[in-house]
Amino acid sequence: VIAEQPDDARRVLLAEAERIGARPIVAGRDFSATITAVESDQTRFDFAGLGRTLTALCVPLAGRFQGENAALAVAAALVARPDLADDEIRAGLAAVRWPGRMERLPGRPAVLLDGAHNGASAVRLVEALSETMPDQPQPVFVLAMSSGKQMAETVAALNLAPGRVVVTRADSPRAAEPAELAEVIEQVAGFRPPIARELSDALQLARELAGADGLVCVTGSLYLVGEAKRLLQRIAGDEIVPEQAVPHR
């Protein structure tokens, strides 16, 4: 079951399916998703294809891409289980949780955790922010990345601005040094961001820059997101949703 892809990637996938004798089920050809609403805590969509038409489906994740992902999952489920009942599909979607992806933690300012760690996922993050929080000024990003990742592409996609980003280091042996990331930001965005080597200091500075009614967005690394979530839980205690493992993508 193949999601919508750039033409060159799609050709490779279809050629491989033919090589191994698999029948490809392709988004946009064999099934489709129509996104009907994107909200801060859910995405609604209609599904059509594979002998089914399902309207007003809902996945409790924010972002247009989450509706597309959910439609792909529905298609895969129907290929595996053609007799799957509509109610089972709706119940399965309603039970979905994805810690660390557009995950909003309460507080003033609120903190959004998102594991975008390359240019493509950063584009989706910015898209989801504009759709779910259209009246919200640009968040203050707390940014760290792993060495070797698409730093320039990610920085360009986030459209960083002075006073709206704090660079730090993720707790990972593969983490890029903050000075290296700050240099990339200077080259791509034209300014030198502040550096906080400790995440607690980075979060504190970001909160001050965002103000009580603003938004802090922790992104660039799943290691960073997991560390931030643990730290914020210790600070807020039971006010934060109990810790769960952050899935790698």
C-alpha angles and dihedrals in degrees: 000000000000128000121217108290141180109274095254093050091045091054091052093050093047092048091051091048089053091047093056095037097247122147107233120221104205130199111237092024108048099019138005141199124214111198108218102174138007115196135171093264106022147024124219125204146160121235126208130177144057089068095305138101113192120178132193095019114170133200117187093231128100123237140061090252089059090061089050091049091048092051089052089053091049090052092049091048092051092049090052095039113021089176093059109135122237090239091054091053092049092047092049093052092046090055095055119120127176112185114204097023113100087331112164121205120200124247142086106308097022117228123222118201117204127165096210104149106166140038097270095050091045089056089054091048092054090045091052092047092053092048099044099035106028094157095045117103116237109293122242104253123219099202135191130151141189118255113264095025122124096278099160093045092048094048091049092049093050090054091217120205133196112276091018102086138054119191121216141154128264119228094250135110087233095053118130116235112258091234090058092051091045089054091052090051090050091051096045104032101026101238138084113241125212117264126219113181092196117064092219089059091046092053092047093051092045091052091052092049093047097047125214094294096043134086133247116206118198109200149136098078137041088215088058093047092051092047092048092050092052091047095048091048091055090050097045100032115195094358089082123070109263113272119270131181112271109231120233118235 
